[in-house]
Amino acid sequence: MDVELVDWMGDDVSIVQSAKVSTLGWDNGDPNNGNDKVAGLINFLMRDRHGTPFEHNAITFRVSAPLFVFYEWHRHRVGWSYNEESARYRELDSVFYVPAANRSLRQIGKPGAYTFESGSQQQYITTVDAHKSIAECAWHDYQEMLKAGVAREVARNVLPVSTYKTMYATCNLRSLFSLLSLRWAHPLSTVPTFPLREIEMVAEQMDVLARGLFPLAFSAFDRNGRVGP
C-alpha cells in the first residue's frame, strides 16, 4: 500500500479558532495564544466529542492500493471526496496484490467475535499460487481484448479485485479520525474493531502523515481512546 500527502489546509490552531467562534463570535481571540491553551482546548473537544471544530480543515492523500481496499474505503462517505483512476479512460498497469508471508490467513470465530491467525506454509503457498495464476490469466485476457479493439470499459471486466489502482482521497480531520478508529486495531483503541489488514496498512500511513500536520489533535485522539469526535 502506498500513501502520499498531496495537500492540506489548516492546523491545530485553526481547530481552536473554529471552536472559539461559538462563544466569542468574530473576535475569537489571538490564534497564537500558546500551545498549552491550544492543547487543553483540543483535548476538551476530543474528550467531550465536540466534533464540528475538527471539520474546518482538509487533507488530500494520493493512494495506490488494490480494488478491494477501495471498496472497503468507500464505505466512508461523510466528509470524504474521492477521484479514482478510471479503467474506462486508460489502460491499467499490470500490478496485482499478493499477500506477504506475514499476512494472517485463518479466521477463527464468527462475525463480530473472531481473530485472524497465521496459516500453515502450505496454505501460504496455495494462496500465493492462486493470486498469481488468476492475475496472470486475467492480464493476458485483458491484453488480448484490448489488442482486438474491445473497449477498455468492457475489457476491464476480467480484472480481479487484487488489481491496483490510484485515487485521490480528500477528507477533514473528523472524518479521518472516524476512519482510523474503525480501520486500525490500535493498541490505544478503547472500542474493539476488526479491520481488513490491507486497509489497516493504509490507515497506519495516513495516521503518520496527518499526525505531522495536527500533532495536538492526534495526541488528544490517542489520549481519549482513539474514538472519533
Residue, then its C-alpha position, 0 to 999 in steps of 0.5 A: m500500500d502506498v500513501e502520499l500527502v498531496d495537500w492540506m489546509g489548516d492546523d491545530v490552531s485553526i481547530v481552536q479558532s473554529a471552536k472559539v467562534s461559538t462563544l466569542g463570535w468574530d473576535n475569537g481571540d489571538p490564534n497564537n495564544g500558546n500551545d498549552k491553551v491550544a492543547g487543553l482546548i483540543n483535548f476538551l473537544m476530543r474528550d467531550r466529542h465536540g466534533t464540528p471544530f475538527e471539520h474546518n480543515a482538509i487533507t488530500f492523500r494520493v493512494s495506490a492500493p488494490l480494488f478491494v481496499f477501495y471498496e472497503w474505503h468507500r464505505h466512508r462517505v461523510g466528509w470524504s471526496y474521492n477521484e479514482e483512476s478510471a479503467r474506462y479512460r486508460e489502460l491499467d498497469s499490470v500490478f496485482y496484490v499478493p499477500a506477504a508471508n506475514r499476512s494472517l490467513r485463518q479466521i477463527g470465530k464468527p462475525g463480530a467475535y473472531t481473530f485472524e491467525s497465521g496459516s500453515q506454509q502450505q496454505y501460504i503457498t496455495t494462496v500465493d499460487a492462486h493470486k498469481s495464476i488468476a492475475e496472470c490469466a486475467w492480464h493476458d485476457y485483458q491484453e488480448m481484448l484490448k489488442a482486438g479493439v474491445a473497449r477498455e470499459v468492457a475489457r476491464n471486466v476480467l480484472p480481479v479485485s487484487t488489481y491496483k489502482t490510484m485515487y485521490a482521497t480528500c477528507n477533514l480531520r473528523s472524518l479521518f479520525s472516524l476512519l482510523s478508529l474503525r480501520w486500525a486495531h490500535p493498541l490505544s483503541t478503547v472500542p474493539t474493531f476488526p479491520l481488513r489488514e490491507i486497509e489497516m496498512v493504509a490507515e497506519q500511513m495516513d495516521v503518520l502523515a496527518r499526525g505531522l500536520f495536527p500533532l495536538a489533535f492526534s495526541a488528544f485522539d490517542r489520549n481519549g481512546r482513539v474514538g472519533p469526535 
